[in-house]
Amino acid sequence: MKLELLPSELTSAKPVLNQINQAGFQAYFVGGCVRDIILEKPIHDVDIASSAYPEEIKQIFKKTVDTGIQHGTVMVLDHGHGYEITTFRTESTYTDFRRPDQVTFVRSLSEDLKRRDFTINAFALQADGQVIDYFDGLTDLSKRQIRAVGQATERFTEDALRMMRALRFSAQLDFAIEDETFQALVALGPNLAKIAVERIQVEFEKMLQGIAAGPALRHLIRGQLLPYLPGKTGRVTDDYLAKVALQLEKQQPQTEATVWTLYLGQLALAKDDLQDELRQWKLSRNVMQTVTALSPLLANPEAIDQWAIYEHHQDFETLMETLAIMGTSAECLERINRLHAELPVYSAKELALSGGDLIQAGLATPGPALGQYLHALERAVVLGEVANTKEAITVFIKELADGHS
Ligand SMILES: Nc1ccn([C@@H]2O[C@H](COP(=O)(O)OP(=O)(O)OP(=O)(O)O)[C@@H](O)[C@H]2O)c(=O)n1
């Protein structure tokens, strides 16, 4: 296969590949970018692989940065762009977050490609657009299937995360997982327990955002992988996963906050247990806060009132997206949307009188009582019981103070 038109990210890198060729070495575009170009999808990053060793790359180009030289990667700076060139290397084992532990540099392209995870990730693309496909990746693309390069058990033993990657790619591309690859995944599933949580989290999140997240979750159930994922055993069950799979079949979450709110927020866990589950997945503080805040609302969307909407105003989009994916009725969503649009204020800052104003007007004195007054006022304004005007607020606070005296 020869690609006539390369996207601009690749065309701009062509002089770099040509320069490496002129110095007597090979250089190709490799990895996910080639797969995505063939599939006519947007590309994320451009990976270049070469038969030149890092020191040789540094001799060819004037400006380079050692971005990952021990793994064979050097960044070449050319016309204001940085291009990462990685020397062809053979098999490696991964135990840390992203980088393989040991690499051996080689001069042969096929050696480099055969250590890659899936046939659709093992293409090489020449600067002239010629696709090199040693492992029938093009056939697998047309069959819409994920198939390991060579022996699936070997590829998954080298890096167990590849099992999650298989599910992730199947979800993103809406591809099946070829039988032998799936059997290896079932057999080696327990190895997932040894993988760093952060790496699993990234793949799992991408998987749940994929167009075929539902079928991918079902592969996960069928492959009996749940016990090896982060989280306490028993909180998420296969039945729960099946419910989420059905929900994801209708709509995909757009943000990471929605992914996790949907996945963990519906468990109806007590706050401490939910915190524990979120911590086990090593989620960011922001995501943890959002899931914790929204989780109690998901159990009964009909009961969501102005105050809840006001309190969770920052997470409103996540709330609406999650409720929609959960299949909440259109009427209920409309009602919540309307209440949100009609909120008299969206933060305490918008109240017509501030705490300072109340003190100045002699309506309150600094101290704990002021905090209580302000909270009561905020709630009364949000619920529409008191108009957000200086006059109405003055009356309300006077009444409160009288009641307390
Ligand atoms: N565990 C891994 C990770 C990566 N790779 C190889 O390294 C390439 C680049 O990896 P990465 O950037 O993680 O993924 P992409 O395939 O590029 O996919 P995406 O950019 O969508 O994450 C992959 O295509 C694959 O050839 C691999 O064989 N095994």
The ligand as an ORCA input file, in Angstrom:
! r2SCAN-3c Opt
* xyz 0 1
  N       2.905     -1.821     25.690
  C       3.215     -1.394     24.491
  C       3.138     -0.014     24.194
  C       3.486      0.405     22.913
  N       3.891     -0.485     21.988
  C       4.301     -0.023     20.638
  O       4.675      1.337     20.698
  C       3.831      2.127     19.845
  C       3.543      3.487     20.463
  O       2.898      3.314     21.704
  P       1.859      4.360     22.326
  O       2.268      5.717     21.942
  O       1.709      3.998     23.763
  O       0.470      3.971     21.682
  P      -0.097      4.190     20.238
  O      -0.188      2.871     19.550
  O       0.684      5.252     19.546
  O      -1.586      4.625     20.477
  P      -2.177      6.010     21.054
  O      -1.310      7.107     20.542
  O      -3.568      6.019     20.535
  O      -2.124      5.838     22.545
  C       2.600      1.266     19.633
  O       1.934      1.597     18.431
  C       3.211     -0.116     19.590
  O       3.820     -0.362     18.346
  C       3.958     -1.825     22.292
  O       4.292     -2.641     21.420
  N       3.606     -2.260     23.533
*
